[in-house]
C-alpha cells in the first residue's frame, strides 16, 4: 500500500501545481478573486469550453494560451498515469486472485490452517519443513501481509462454509483451527466436519471445558497450549534430559535424527510378517518406537515377534536417510 501511495504522489503534485499556477496567474494578471480565478483555471485545463467569466486584456489572453499549452498537457499526463496505475493494480489483483484460486483448486490431500497468529505461523513453518501442501485462511489483512509469498493464503472468515469450500475442504486431508477464541474454533470444527466427514481435525482450546465441546463437535484431537506449556516447563525442571532428547528427536530441521510415522500400505510385502522377519531393525537400523493399530490402539516398544497388520502405522526413529529407505521398503 505505501508503494501505491508513492506512485500516486507525482500525478497528484502535478495536478495541484498546475491548478495553483493558473489560479495565481489570473489573480495577479487580471486581478480576479480566488473563486473566479480557480473556476477559469479549471474550465481551461479541462477544456470544457465555457465562456470567459470576465473580459480579459492582452496579458490575460497570453497567459491563457501558455496555461492551455503547458497545463492541459500536464493534466492529461498526470490523469493518464493515475488511471494506468489503477488499471494495472486492478488487473494484477484479478490475475493474482485467479492464479491463487487455480493453485488451491489443484490441491489434493492438503491441510487447511485456520488462523495465522503466533501458533498458526509456527504450524505453517513445520508444514513447510515437511513439504506438506497447505493453505492458510485468515481474516486479518494485517496478518496476511506478513505471510511468506510462497504460502497459499485466503482472506476470509474460516467459520463460513463458503470460505472452507474455497480452501478445498472437500479434497483436504486435515484441518487445523487455531483461531483466537474457543467459540470460533468450535464453529470451524462444526462446519468442517459437516463438509468433510473423513477429514482429520485438530483444534486449539484455551478455556477449561472447551476440549470436550470441541471433541463433541467433531474434532479428532484438541490441543491446549497452556496445559502443554505448563507440562513442558515442569518437565524441563524435573526431567531435563528427557525434554532435551524429545526436542532433539522431533526438531524438523535436525538432519541427524528424526521421529516419523510411516503408514504401511495395504499391498506392502511386510504385511503379516513379524518385525524380525521384515528385517527393518537389522537392515536399516531404525528404532520402532510404537505401532499404532488400525483400531487406534498403540503398542509401545514392540518386540521382534510383533506382527505387522493391515492399516498399521509405524512410529519410528532414525536418520533421515534411514527413514527414506524404510518408506521404500514398506511401500509407503
C-alpha positions in Angstrom: 0.0 0.0 0.0 2.8 2.6 0.7 4.3 1.9 -2.8 0.8 2.7 -4.3 0.6 6.0 -2.5 4.1 6.8 -3.7 3.1 6.2 -7.3 0.0 8.5 -7.0 2.0 11.2 -5.3 3.7 12.6 -8.5 0.5 12.8 -10.6 -1.3 14.5 -7.6 1.5 17.0 -7.2 1.5 17.8 -10.9 -2.3 18.5 -10.9 -2.2 20.6 -7.8 0.8 22.6 -9.1 -0.9 23.4 -12.5 -4.2 24.4 -10.8 -2.3 26.6 -8.3 -0.2 28.2 -11.1 -3.3 29.0 -13.2 -5.3 30.4 -10.2 -2.5 32.6 -9.0 -1.8 33.8 -12.6 -5.4 35.0 -13.1 -5.5 36.6 -9.7 -2.2 38.5 -10.3 -2.6 39.4 -14.0 -6.4 40.0 -14.2 -7.0 40.9 -10.5 -9.8 38.5 -10.2 -10.9 37.0 -6.9 -9.9 33.4 -5.9 -13.2 31.7 -6.9 -13.3 33.3 -10.3 -9.6 32.6 -10.9 -10.0 29.0 -9.8 -13.1 28.5 -12.0 -11.4 29.9 -15.0 -8.4 27.7 -14.4 -10.5 24.5 -14.1 -12.6 25.1 -17.2 -9.4 26.0 -19.2 -7.5 22.9 -18.1 -10.4 20.5 -18.6 -11.2 22.1 -22.0 -14.9 22.4 -21.1 -15.2 25.5 -23.3 -17.4 27.7 -21.1 -17.2 31.4 -21.9 -14.8 33.7 -20.1 -16.1 35.0 -16.7 -14.8 38.5 -17.3 -13.3 40.3 -20.3 -9.5 39.6 -20.4 -6.9 42.1 -21.6 -3.9 41.1 -23.8 -1.8 39.9 -20.9 -4.6 37.6 -19.7 -5.1 36.1 -23.1 -1.4 35.4 -23.5 -1.4 33.8 -20.0 -4.4 31.6 -21.0 -2.5 30.4 -24.1 0.5 29.5 -22.0 -1.8 27.7 -19.5 -3.5 25.8 -22.2 -0.3 24.7 -24.0 1.5 23.7 -20.8 -1.1 23.0 -18.3 -3.6 20.9 -20.3 -0.8 18.6 -21.4 0.5 18.2 -17.8 -3.1 17.5 -16.6 -3.7 14.8 -19.2 -0.3 13.2 -18.4 -1.0 13.2 -14.7 -4.5 11.7 -15.2 -3.3 9.1 -17.6 -0.5 8.0 -15.2 -3.1 7.7 -12.4 -5.5 5.7 -14.5 -2.7 3.4 -15.6 -1.7 2.8 -12.0 -5.3 2.0 -11.0 -5.9 -0.3 -14.0 -2.6 -2.1 -13.7 -3.2 -2.6 -10.0 -6.7 -4.0 -10.5 -5.7 -6.3 -13.4 -2.7 -7.5 -11.3 -5.1 -8.2 -8.3 -7.6 -10.0 -10.6 -4.9 -12.1 -12.2 -3.3 -12.8 -8.8 -6.6 -14.0 -7.4 -7.2 -16.2 -10.4 -3.8 -17.8 -10.1 -4.3 -18.3 -6.4 -7.7 -19.9 -6.9 -6.3 -22.2 -9.6 -3.5 -23.4 -7.3 -5.9 -24.1 -4.5 -8.3 -25.9 -6.8 -5.4 -28.2 -7.9 -4.6 -29.1 -4.2 -5.3 -32.7 -3.1 -4.7 -34.3 0.3 -3.6 -30.9 1.7 -4.0 -29.2 5.1 -6.1 -26.1 5.9 -4.7 -23.9 8.7 -7.4 -21.6 10.1 -5.7 -18.6 11.7 -2.2 -17.2 11.2 -1.4 -15.9 14.7 1.6 -17.0 16.8 0.6 -20.7 16.7 -0.5 -20.6 13.1 2.8 -19.2 11.9 4.7 -22.0 13.8 2.4 -24.7 12.3 3.0 -23.3 8.8 6.7 -23.3 9.3 6.6 -27.0 10.3 4.4 -27.9 7.4 6.8 -26.2 5.0 9.7 -28.1 6.6 7.9 -31.4 6.0 6.9 -30.2 2.4 3.3 -30.8 3.1 0.8 -28.9 0.9 -1.4 -26.5 2.9 -3.5 -23.3 2.6 -3.9 -20.6 5.3 -7.3 -19.0 6.0 -7.0 -15.7 7.9 -9.5 -12.8 8.3 -7.0 -10.1 9.2 -5.4 -8.3 6.2 -2.5 -7.2 8.5 -1.6 -10.8 9.4 -2.0 -11.8 5.7 0.5 -9.1 4.7 3.2 -10.8 6.9 2.7 -14.3 5.3 5.5 -15.5 3.0 4.7 -15.1 -0.7 5.2 -18.9 -1.2 2.4 -19.8 1.1 -1.1 -20.1 -0.3 -3.5 -18.0 1.7 -7.1 -16.8 1.6 -8.6 -13.8 3.4 -11.9 -14.6 5.0 -13.9 -16.0 7.9 -13.0 -19.6 8.5 -16.3 -20.2 10.2 -18.1 -19.7 6.9 -18.7 -22.8 4.7 -18.1 -20.8 1.5 -14.5 -19.9 2.6 -13.7 -23.5 3.7 -15.0 -24.7 0.3 -12.8 -22.2 -1.4 -9.9 -23.6 0.5 -10.7 -27.0 -0.9 -12.0 -28.7 2.2 -13.8 -31.5 0.3 -10.3 -32.7 -1.0 -8.3 -31.8 2.1 -6.5 -34.3 4.3 -6.7 -32.4 7.5 -7.7 -29.1 9.1 -6.1 -27.2 12.0 -8.1 -24.5 13.7 -6.1 -22.1 15.9 -8.3 -19.0 15.9 -8.3 -16.6 18.8 -11.4 -17.8 20.6 -12.8 -21.2 21.5 -16.2 -20.3 20.1 -14.6 -19.5 16.7 -12.7 -22.8 16.7 -16.0 -24.6 17.6 -17.8 -23.1 14.6 -14.9 -24.1 12.3 -14.9 -27.7 13.6 -18.7 -28.0 13.2 -18.6 -26.6 9.6 -15.5 -28.6 8.6 -17.0 -31.9 9.9 -20.2 -31.3 8.1 -18.4 -30.6 4.8 -16.0 -33.5 5.0 -16.8 -36.4 7.4 -13.4 -38.1 6.7 -11.3 -35.0 7.5 -8.8 -35.2 10.4 -9.4 -32.1 12.5 -7.1 -30.7 15.2 -8.3 -27.7 17.2 -6.9 -25.4 19.8 -8.7 -24.9 23.2 -7.9 -22.1 25.6 -10.6 -22.2 28.3 -11.1 -25.2 30.6 -14.0 -27.3 29.5 -13.7 -26.3 25.8 -11.9 -29.5 25.0 -14.9 -31.8 25.4 -17.1 -29.4 23.4 -14.7 -29.4 20.5 -14.5 -33.2 20.5 -18.3 -33.5 20.6 -18.4 -31.0 17.7 -16.2 -33.3 15.6 -12.6 -32.6 16.4 -10.3 -35.6 16.4 -7.7 -34.0 18.6 -7.7 -30.9 20.8 -4.6 -29.1 22.0 -4.4 -26.8 25.0 -1.3 -24.6 24.6 -1.4 -23.5 28.3 -1.7 -27.1 29.6 1.1 -28.3 27.3 3.2 -25.3 28.1 2.8 -25.9 31.8 3.8 -29.5 31.5 6.8 -28.6 29.3 8.1 -26.1 31.9 7.6 -28.6 34.8 9.3 -31.4 32.8 12.2 -29.1 31.9 12.9 -28.7 35.6 12.2 -32.2 36.7 13.3 -34.3 33.6 15.7 -32.0 31.6 17.4 -34.9 29.8 14.1 -36.4 28.6 13.0 -33.0 27.3 16.3 -32.4 25.5 16.0 -35.8 23.8 12.4 -35.2 22.7 13.4 -31.8 21.3 16.4 -33.3 19.5 14.3 -36.1 18.0 11.3 -34.0 16.9 13.0 -30.9 15.7 12.2 -30.7 11.9 15.5 -29.0 10.9 17.5 -31.7 12.6 19.1 -34.0 9.9 20.8 -36.4 12.3 17.8 -37.9 14.0 14.1 -37.8 13.1 11.0 -39.2 14.6 8.4 -40.1 11.9 5.2 -42.0 11.4 5.0 -44.3 8.4 1.7 -45.7 7.2 2.0 -49.3 5.9 0.4 -49.7 2.6 -2.3 -52.4 2.0 -0.1 -54.1 -0.6 3.1 -53.9 1.3 5.2 -57.1 1.4 5.8 -56.8 5.1 2.1 -57.4 6.0 1.5 -60.4 8.3 5.3 -60.7 9.0 7.0 -60.1 12.3 9.4 -57.2 12.8 12.2 -59.8 12.9 11.2 -61.3 9.6 10.9 -57.9 8.0 14.5 -57.0 8.7 13.6 -53.4 9.4 15.8 -53.2 12.5 18.6 -55.3 11.2 18.9 -53.8 7.7 18.1 -50.2 8.3 19.0 -49.7 12.0 15.9 -47.7 12.8 14.1 -47.8 16.1 10.5 -48.9 16.1 9.1 -46.8 19.0 5.5 -47.9 18.6 2.9 -49.4 16.3 -0.5 -47.8 16.0 -3.0 -50.4 15.0 -6.0 -49.7 12.7 -8.3 -50.0 15.7 -6.5 -47.0 17.3 -4.6 -49.0 20.0 -0.9 -48.1 20.4 1.7 -50.8 21.1 4.8 -49.2 22.6 8.3 -50.7 22.2 7.1 -53.7 20.2 9.1 -56.9 20.4 10.7 -58.6 17.4 7.8 -61.1 17.3 5.2 -58.4 16.9 3.3 -58.9 13.6 2.6 -56.1 11.1 -1.1 -55.9 10.3 -3.1 -54.1 7.6 -3.8 -50.5 8.5 -0.8 -50.2 10.9 1.2 -47.1 11.3 4.8 -47.4 12.5 6.2 -44.7 14.8 10.0 -44.9 14.0 13.2 -43.0 14.9 16.3 -42.8 12.8 18.4 -40.8 10.5 16.7 -39.1 7.5 18.4 -41.4 5.1 17.3 -44.5 7.0 13.7 -43.2 7.1 13.6 -42.7 3.4 14.9 -46.3 2.9 12.2 -47.5 5.3 9.4 -45.9 3.2 10.8 -47.5 0.1 11.0 -50.9 1.8 7.4 -51.0 3.1 5.9 -49.3 0.1 4.8 -46.1 1.8 
